[in-house]
Amino acid sequence: MSTPVSLQVRVEQYLAERRRLGFKLSSMAYGLARFARDVADAGHQGPLTVDRMAAWARQAKGGRGDRATSARRLKMLRPFTTWLRQFEPATEVPDEAVFGRVPGRMSPHIYREQEIVELLAAARKLGPPGGLRSAVIETLFGLIACTGLRISEAIGLQDADVDLKAEALTIRQSKFGKSRRVPLHPSAVKALARYRTQRARHVRTTPNASFFITTRGQLLGEPVGDRQVHRIFERLRKQLGWVDRGSHGRPRVHDLRHNSEARIIPSAASVVFDT
């Protein structure tokens, strides 16, 4: 009799298979991991059911469980559950009957200048005293806000991709599988140079090393993870008590990049990095 394979392992197998085909899947990976934990915490046994998936989809992180958010979360599970049926034929695949059709594109939270300033000030106070974590998070959030990088692109930067002499970043394997150059405002160059100097006091680096790194324990110097970044952002967001002005239920890290695109923050880098 074969040993049952956990849902978490199946999630990892699915993501690995999709990534071999060239998909990034950072948002899906985060969502599927949360779903697998929820299933385990609920003590669910046997094949996945639509009822179990719908119960998870209703759990809005921001405390606002609207049908649109639930529909999106359920839609994310469809390709995975379809794939899972090859191993668990009784797995149910959710359709639109539960929450209705997923609506069109949702509007982001456009941050005000003061909110950006408050976020970076709060990041600057992160402990431990004398550690590198505050510099990593402050610089990362500031860079996303003033360049419009996706979080996966920012945390995927290697040291050689940050060319301060040329005042530009190289983004490799971006959304459409191509590399591109992103120019930097002089204020951003100054902030990135300051971070690089701070980082050098804690770890040795090479051109292929990650630019933004984990700062604690045995993982010191390893690439910072998106789950860690989201977790810290959620903590700071709650601490700052922002009122959501988008349609996602709460301000998100991803929304920072829209400030640059929408030109709501004039000279974004100077606002972000000269504070």
Protein Blocks (a to p, Z undefined) as FASTA:
>chain_A
ZZdddfklmmmmmmmmmmmnopaklmmmmmmmmmmmmmmmnopgcjddfklmmmmmmmcf
klpacfklmmmmmmmmmmmmmmmmmmmmmbccddfklnopaddddddddddfklmmmmmm
mmmmpccehiaklmmmmmmmmmmmmnopafklmmmpcfklmcfknopacdehifnopacd
ddddfklmmmmmmmmmmmmmmpccdfkbcfbdcfehjlgoiacdfklmmmmmmmmmmmno
pacfbfnopacfklmmmmmmnomaghkllmmmmZZ
